């Protein structure tokens, strides 16, 4: 979900229509630079030793992060607003995986303090209002639990739209092709201070802000693209580890 292109629209594609393009999106993400070699390893690294921890994968998509955390010994549950994505995840994770269709904009079907960690990879930037979703994620975390998340780096909007007001909270769209299928994603840009203000207002302490490099093997798999980034890092997403106060 991280490649940049011109700000485009498409009248015949429903924005954020994962129920229609979810299968193609899942196929694309299995091997893409920004998902398989950047977001996934970065989230796993930030989570650290998760053996025995109860983790909620919020906006689990096709389940790659769920699978990676489960392989490392975590007890994982997951939800997504898209029925298609949950079906794809179930094929990956098995019939016994705790997967549900749920909307982060509404009360979640989990108990208070049920989880040690929540992971939310590339989810919050789809939402205009973070107040209710962050309150729900805080509610399902035990005191001292962690919310580990990745969102569009706020500088991206200004890079793609140089004349735009960085300090405004505004909706923008980008057009993609996932495994050859056209898709339009709509995001909400917000400046960095608006993100951190929302976190603290929801009862979180900011423990880590990260702009990590891609996984080392990306240099071989994507040699031409990575040659442009000697440090191994590039502007795409911004990662946080928050602690529930």
Secondary structure, DSSP 8 states (H G I E B T S, - for coil): ----------TTS-TT-HHHHHHHHHHHHTT-HHIIIIIHHHHHHHH---TT-EEEEET-TTSHHHHHHHHTT-EEEEEES-HHHHHHHHHHH-TTSEEEE--TTS--SS-TT-EEEEEEES-GGG-S--HHHHHHHHHHEEEEEEEEEEEE-THHHHHHSTTS-TTS-EEEEEEEEETTEEEEEEEEE--HHHHHHHHHHTTEEEEEEE--B--TTHHHHTHHHHTT-TTSB-SSEEEEEEEE-
